[in-house]
Every structure is written in structure tokens, then in C-alpha cells.
Amino acid sequence: MVRLPLTPEEVERGQRLGALLRRARGERSILDTALDARVSPETLRKIESGRVATPAFPTIAAIADVLGLSLDAVWAEINQPERGVEPTDSGHKARDQLAS
């Protein structure tokens, strides 16, 4: 199966997801969190670092459950652009096209 390259928006969303999970994990170790969620510590590490930008839904559901996060809250947060961060080039192009 050939995977299509991720869009800049997918990459950014993956980075926001990783940051959210790191914040929610706090002082808890990656190992303990991963074992409780029944995922490998390497998988959790890759998600938190943004190297896996589009993890499987059951993986995120399990991690969110262990961290006490609702999936609605996770979805809402990862789909909000970060404050103070400029949009990607594609965002500029879309805005410029709307202005024309």
C-alpha cells in the first residue's frame, strides 16, 4: 500500500496532537503511559514528537483514556491553529484567492 505524502495541515495537526499529549502526560513517564494504554513506548514517543502525524484512532483513543482526555477535547484542540503562528503557504494562497 502506497501512502500519500502528508499535507502541511496534517503535519501541523500531528504536531499539535503530540504537544497536547506531552502536556497531558505531565510528569508521568512515557513507559508507564504507553503500557497503561497498551501501545509501545516507541509509538507514543513518535506521536508525541510529531513523527507519526496521523496515528490510528484506537491508539489515540487508548492514550487519551489513560490521560483522562475526552476525544472531543482532543479533536477540538488539534484542529485549532496555534495562536501566534503564521499560517502555512497554502493558508496564504487560500486567503489570497478569497481576496481576489
Beta strands, then each sheet from edge to edge (+ up, - down):
end
